[in-house]
């Protein structure tokens, strides 16, 4: 595909790197010559220095022939304007990053009038990700598939967990639930486990299950049954604003500590049942005074990554059941995980992943190629969602136990109309199904690629 990316910041650079590796024809536009030079020196892309809202710059980038234009500059208005101009010039599809909460309803109402194919709000996406993780307190990360009907959760096996020393075959027989352990991170090694794999303390398991079964799995695995009822939030920015709407709907009590008086007033006016405290959320005394040691979950959502990390580690020393840390700098994510912060939310990383999933879906709309992709277990395992749009020789309508799949590939789930199937060897893949494939080694472009040649 011919793709033009407007904005060479962190998100734009990440998208360029991934899409150029996918062999797309990429042009990046940015006002900064240094940003363009850095991206073009590290990725196989063409660079144009200039304003992405300038018609002459868009023409120079070949926008009129683009199948897709992605605008991810720091300005919402600029992104919207760039996409509208690109569509007028002849671009087939446009994606704009729009962060301002005041624009959310406008985007919903006027997306078609503004010639936008897709809008992505990083803070709203981050809020939804945090909310999903709160639903499963033991999970460090939760991803969704098949239009939200299938969930994959990552969690660390505790030393006193009843899972320790049990094989996966024994576990499925014992629990009598529809679930599948589709990936394991043991130390630095990522594994796609078989039925005789024995779970050890410290393993990071990735479990997939239908939405309603995942809660039962965590209860059966010995995790606390008490639901999240009380949340303490450090920081009252955009993510907190969006998250509060979800918490209020779920009847979760929340306290927000924020230093900016205007932000405090905004949250208080919008969410009457939320307790808002004007103060410095990085102060340990204030956190304790507002119930840090009694809360079900602590969310560090301030603007500074380092402060979020420090107060998150402090919350862990106080025995807080669930700690979520906001990290805006993508390069910090692995480092913070290395110091023990498991539930990390990165809006920029999530935005890049969301856009990449859309691009791959768009590029492969006419085949059974990959539609969505999630990176799991510290990016060492990939979970890919395929839609079967035609019969595939040697794959469809054949029992899974008879398939000769490549080593390191697991068929984790099959979606069929309104039914979610956690497959056994007797299940089959049929035309029209959605299939989720997990792999630690291969990256198949189509379902047919999972088979041995």
N, C-alpha and C positions, 0 to 999 in steps of 0.2 A: 504494500500500500504506500501511496504517497502521503506523508504526514508532515504537517507543519506544527511545530511547538513554539508558542510565544511565551517567553519567560525562561531564563536560564538559571534560576535559583536552585535550591536544593531539590525541590520536586521535579522541576523541568529537567535537571541533570539526571536524576534517577530514571525518569521516563525515557530519556534519550538513550541511556545505557542499555536498558532492557529491550527497547524496541529496535535499536540498531542490531542487537544480538539476534533478534527475530528476523533479521534481513529485510526490514522495511526501509523505504527511501525516506530519510528524515532530514528536515531542515529546521534549524532552531533560530529564533529571532530574539535578540535582547539588546537593550540600550548600551549595556556594558561590553566593550570590546574584550576586556579581560575575561568576563564570564563566557563569552562566545569562544574565545581562544582556548580556554580550559576544557570546555565540552568537546570541541572539535579535535583536540589533541588526545583525548581519552576515548572517544567514541567515533565510529565511522559515520559521521553526519556532516552536512553542509551548514555553514553558519552565515547569518546575515546580521550586521550591526545596525540597529535602528529601532524606531518606535513601532510596535506591532499594530498600532491603530492608524498608522500612516499607509494610505492606499499604495503609494509607490513602493514602500518597503514590502508590503504584502505581495505585490506583483513580482518584485525581485525574488521573493522566496517561492514563487510558483504556486501561490495559493489558489489561483483559479482552476488548477488541475488537481488539487488535493482531494483525496477521499476523506480526509479528516484534518481538522484544525483544533488544537488543544491550547487554550489560553490559561496559563497558570502564573501570571504576574502577581505582584503584591496588591494590586488594586482591583476591587470587584468591578467598578465601573469600566475600567480599561479592558478587563476580560470580556465583559458583555459587549462592549463596543467593537473589540477585535473580532469576535465571533459573528456579530451582525454584518460587519464589513466583509469578512471572509465569505460568508454565505452569499452575499450580494454579488461578489466577484465570481462565484461558481463553485466554491467548496461544497462537497456533498454532505458532510456531517461536521458539527462543531460541539466542543465540550468546553465549558467555562467553570473555573473555580470561583464560587461566590460564598463569602464568609459572613457577611453582615446579617445578623438576625432580622433586621428590618426588611431585608430583601426576600426572605424565605417565602412568604405568602405571595409576593409579587411574581417570583420566579415560577411558582406553581400555576398561577393564573395566566401568565403571559409568555411562557416558554416558547410556544409556537409563534407568537407574534414577534418575538425577539430572534427568531431563527436559531434557537438553541436546540441541539439534539439531546444534550445531557448537561445538567449542572451538578456540581459536587461541592458540598459544604463540609470542609474538614472538621470543624468543631462539632457539627451535628453528628457526623459519622463517629467521631471520638466518643461523644456522649452515649451513643447507642452501643458502642463497644464496651464502655464501662458498665453500662446497665446490664448487658448480657453477662459480664463477669460477676456482677453482684448476685445474679440469679443462681449462680453456682459458685459459692464461696471458695471451694477447694480448687477451682480451676484458675490457672494463671492466665489462660487465654481461651476464648471461645469463638470459633468461626462458624458461619452458617452456609448451608448449601440447599439446593432444590427449593428455592424461593422461601427459605427460612424454616423448612420442615425437617431438615436434618442438621444436627449440630455436631461439631468436633471440638472437644475440650482437652486441653493439656493440663496435667497436674503432676506434682511430685509425690511419689509414694513415701509416706512417713514410716519411720522405723517400727512403730507399733501398729501399722496397718494390717488388717486381716488378709490383705492381698499378698503379703510377703511369703515367699516360699511356695506359692501356688502356681501351677501351670495354667495357661490360658484355657485349655480344654476343661480342666477342673473348675475353673472360675465360671465359665459359661454354663456348665452343668449345675453348679451350686446355686448360682443367682437366678437362673431361669428368667432372664431378661433379654430383650433384643438389643444387643450392643456388640461392638467389635473393637478390640484393641488393634489399631491399624498402624501404629508407629511407636517406637521406643527410642529414647535418647539415654544411653548408658555411658556416663563420662562424656567423651568426645565422639563416641560412635553412634550413628543413627542406624536403626534396624527396622526391618519390616518383619514382625515376629510370626512364627508359626504356632500351631496349637500346643506344641511341647515346650514353648518358651516359658521359663520360670521367672516370675516377678521378684525383684530385689528391692530393698529399701534404697531410696535415692534415685531410682529410675524415674524418668519423666515419661509418662504414658500419654498417648494421644488416643482418645476414645471417641468413636462415632456412634450415634444412636438417634432415633426419632426424638423430637423435642420432649415429649412426655416421659420417655424412658430414661433420659439422662439424669434427671433428679433422683429417680429410684436407684440408679446405679451408684451414685455418690452416697446415698443413704446405706445401701447394702455394703459399700466399700468401707463403712465405718466412719464416714465424715459426719460432722454435726448436723442434726436435723433442724436446728433452730433457724428459721428464715431471717433474712436481713430486715430488721425493723428500725434501726437507728444508724445514721451515717453522719460522720463529721467530715466537712470539706474545707480544705485550706485553699482559698482563692475563689474569687467570684467573677471570673471572666466569662467569655462566651460559652465555653464547654459547660461550666456550671449552670449557666442560664438555660441551655438546652436540656441538660441532665435533670434539672429540677422538674421540668414538665413530666418526665418519665417517672421520677420518684413520687411526685404528687399523685399521679394516676395509679401507682401501685401502693399508695398509702404507706410510704416509707417516711419516717420522721427524719428530718435533716437539719443540720446546723452548719451555716456557712460563716467562715471567718475571712474578712476582706479588709484591706487597709484603705482602699479608695472609697471615700464617702459616696460618690456618685454611683458606683457599682452597687454598693450596699442598698442605696435607695431604690435602684432599678429592680433588684431582686425582691426587695420587700414589697414593692408596689405590685409586681407581677405575681408573686407567690406568697399569699398571706399566711399560709400555714408553715412556711419555712422560718426558722429562727436565724436571724442575721446578726452577726456580731462585728462591730467596727473595731478592728485592731490588727496587729501584725501576726499573721498565722505562722510565722517562723519562730515565734517566741514559745519556748517549751512550757513556761508557766501558764500562758494563756491556753495552750492546747490541753493541758491537764485540767485547768479550771473549767473548760467546756466539755469535759468528759471523755478525753482521749482513751483512758484506761477502761471505760465502760462501753465504748461504742462497738457496734458490730463491724463497721468498716471505716477506714480512714482513707481519704482521697487527697493526694497532694497535687493540686491543679493550679499552682502559681505560674508566673511567667518565666521564672528562672529555673533551668534544669537542675543546677547544683543545689539550690535550696529545696527543691522537690525531693531530690535524692537523700539529702541529709535528714529532713523531717520524716521521710518514709522509713529510713533506718531507725530513727528514734522511736517511731510508732511500733516497729517490730520488736524493739527491746521492751516495750510496755505490754507486749502480748496481744496486740490488736489482731483480731481474727482474720481480717482481710485488709491488705494495703495495696492501693493502686497508685502508680506514679506516672505523672505526665512528663514525657521527654520530647522536646521539640527538635532537638538536634539528632538527626538520624544516626550519626556516627557514635553517639553515646549509648545507644540501646544495648549493644552487646556488653559494653563495659559495666553498665548498671546491673545487668543480669548477672554478671560475674561476681558482683559484691552482694548477691542475695536478694535482689529486687526482682521478683518473678512476674508480677502483674504490671506490665509497662504498656502505656498507650502512647503512640506516636502519630499525631494527626498527619504529618507530612508523609510518613511511611504508608499510612492507611490510604491517603489520597492517591499516592502513586500506584498502590496496588489496585485500588478501585478503578482508576483510569485504565490501567493495563488490562484488567479483566474485561472492560468494555471494548477496548481495541481488539483484543483477541476474539471476542465474541463477534465483533463486526467483521473482522477479517475472514472468519471461518463460518459465516452465517449459512453458506450453502452446502455444508458438508457435516461430517461427524467429528470434525476437529474440535480442539479444546475451546470451551466457552468461558469458563472461569478457572482461576488458579489461585490457591492459597499456599503460602510458605509456612511450614510447621516446624516445631522443634528446633528453634534457633536457625531457621532457614535451611536446615539440612534435609528436610523431607518436603516433597511437593504433593499437594492434593489437587487433582484436576477434575473438573466436571465436564462431561461430554453429553451431547444430545445425539441420540441415534436417529438419523433421518432416512436411513435406507438399510436394507439387509447387507450384512458384511460377511463375506464367505469365510467359513472357518471360525466364526465368532457368534453370530446371532443364532438363536434357537438351538443352542448346544449346551448341555449341562456344564456348569462351571468346572466341575471335577474332571471333565474330559478336555478342557482347554489346556493348551501348552503355552502358558504365559512365561514371559521372560523372568528370570530370577530377580527378586527384589521388587516385584510388582504385585499389588494386592487390589482386588476389586472390593471396595469397602462398602458400597451401598448402591442399590438400584431404586430409582424413583419411577413409578408406573402410575400415571394419572394421579389419583389422590392417595395412592398406597406407597409406603416406604418399606423397602425390603432390605433387611440386613441379611446378606446372602449366605446360603449354605452351598455345598457342592451340587445339590440337586436343582438349584435355581438356574434360570436361563436369562440371557439378555435378548430383548425383542425390539423390533423396529418401533420407534417412538419413545423408548425409555430414556431416562437420564441416568448416566452411570458415573459414579465417583471412583476414581482410580488414585491410589496412593503409591508413591515410589520414592526410593532413596537414591536410586542410581540413574534411571532412565528418564527421559523427558519426551514421551511419545507425542507426536503431532496429531495423530488420530487413533481411534480405538484399535484399529487393525495393527498398529505398531506395538501393542502390548504382547503380541504373540511371537513365539520363536519362528524365525523364518525357515 
